[in-house]
């Protein structure tokens, strides 16, 4: 009684001091059940995986990792940010309110980026972006377009293989096609 146990660090807090490979190894990749609220507030549930994607301007996918469907989006943010930073030089980390964590913002700044992460009103009052930040934040819809392209036109909606490595291979073919199409579109 009266004794306080030290608080275990969260997955995100542990990722701060880890390398990319170690962080990725700790993310679950087993097929399981995921759920989230859609834009109309209704709960959607699915069995399978998630594919967090980092995109560059021009709707070009840069990095994608496969995780269990039940993994919260924010737990993939730091490894994804670091993987992308190793591949390309970029300035802004754009993310929705699911990524609203001080730790994620701090790591973004450590990596030399500007975190433009929508503030989650559940964590206090809603903070608004400055006008120039709000304008840049609009580019976040690129990630949604890439997800939509993958699901609607490049085999991401109906995957007919089992196992994380086979699913990852399947969806990465679609990601590569999207990257090639977007690069060709920029050339013309």
N, C-alpha and C positions, 0 to 999 in steps of 0.2 A: 504494500500500500504506500502511496505517495511517491513511489519510485517511477521515474520517467525513463522509458527505454529510448535509446537513440533511434531516430527515424531512419529507416532504410532508404537509400537513394533511389529515386525513380529510374526507369529505363532511360529517359532523356538525360537525367543528371549523370548517369554512368557513362553515357556516350560522349560527354564533354571531354573526358580524359582518355578516351579510347581512340585507336586508329580506325580507319574506314573498314578494314577487313574484320576486325574484332566486333565493331558495331553491327555490321551486316550479319555476321555469324550468330549474333544473339537475337536477331529478328526471326520470328516463327515463319515457316514456309509451308506448314501442313495445310491441307484442304480443310476448311471448316466453315462455319456459318457467320456471315457478317450482316450487319443491318445499319441503316442510317435513315434520317428523315429526308425526303425529297423536297423540292422547291415549294411544294404545296403543303408541306407539314405532315405528310403521311409517311409511316414507317415502311421502308422497303427492306426485304430480307432476301439473301441469296446464299447459295452454297458454292464455295470455290476460293478465289484468291482476289487480291488487289494488286494493281500495277501503278504505284506512284511514278509520275513522269515529270521530269524537268524539261522545259522547252525554252528555246531561244526565240528572239524576235523573228517573225516570218513563219511561225508555227512549226519550227524545226525541233523534233525531239532530240535531246542531248543525252539524257540519262533516264533509265527505267530500271526499277527493281521489283521483284515479285515477292509479295508477303501474303500471309494468311489473311483471309477476309475479315477476321475479327480484330486485327491490329488497328489501333487508332492511328489515323493519318499522321498525327504529330510525331509519333515514334519513328517514322521513317525520314523525317525532315533533316536531321543532322547528317546521317550518312549520305543521303541524297545530295545535300548541299556540298559536302566535301568531295564526293565523286565528281560532280559537275565542275567544281572549282579546279579539280586536277585535269579536266579535259579542255575547258575553255575559260577564257577570262571574261568575267561579267561583273556588273555593278550592283544590280538590285536583286533581292530575294523577295518575290511577290508571293503572298500566300493568303488564304482566306482565314476566317476567324477560328477554324479548328486548330490552327498553328499558333494561336495567341498564348505564348509562354515566354516569360522573361529569359529563360535559358536559351531558347531558340534564337531570340533577338540578340543575345550576348554572343553566341557562337557566330551568327551572321556578321556581327561587327568585327569579331576576332579574325574572321576570314577576309576582312577588307570590303565587305558588302554593306549596302544600305538595306536594312530590313523594312519592307513595306508590307506589314502583316495587319490585316484588318483586325480591329480591336473587338474582343468578345464582350458584349455588354453584361454577360453573367459574371464577369470578374470586376464589377464596379461600373461606373458610368462609361458610356460609349465615347471613345475618343475619336475625333475626326482627323483625317489627313489634311495637311496643308494643301492649297490648291495645286501646286506643282506635283506633289506626291499623289494626289487623287488622280491627276491626269495620267501619270505613269502607271498607277495601279490598274487602270483600265486594260492594260496589256495582259492582265492575268487571264482574261477570257481565252487567250491562246491555248492554255493548258486544257481548257474545256473543249475547245475545237479539236485538239489532237485526240483526246479521249473519245470524242464523238466519231471522228474519222476511223479510229481503230475499231470501235464497236460496230459501226454501221457499214463500213466498206472493206475492212481488212482483217476479218476473222476474229475479232476480240469478243464478240457477244456469245458465239456458240463454239466453244472449244471442246473437241471430242477426244482428247487424250487425257491420261491420268498421270499424276506425279508432277511435282513442282518443276523438275528440270525439263520435262516434255512440254508442260504448259508454257514455261518461260521461253523455250525455243519457238513454240508456235506463235506467241504474241510478238516476239522480237522480229519475226519475219515481217509482220504487219508494221511494226515500228520502223523498220529499215525502209520499207516501201514508202511510208509516209515521209520519212526524211528525204528520200530520193526525189519524190514528187515535189516537195516543197522547195528543195534546192533548184530543181529544174524550172519551177515556176518563177523563182527569183531571177534566173538567167534570162528569161524571155520577157 
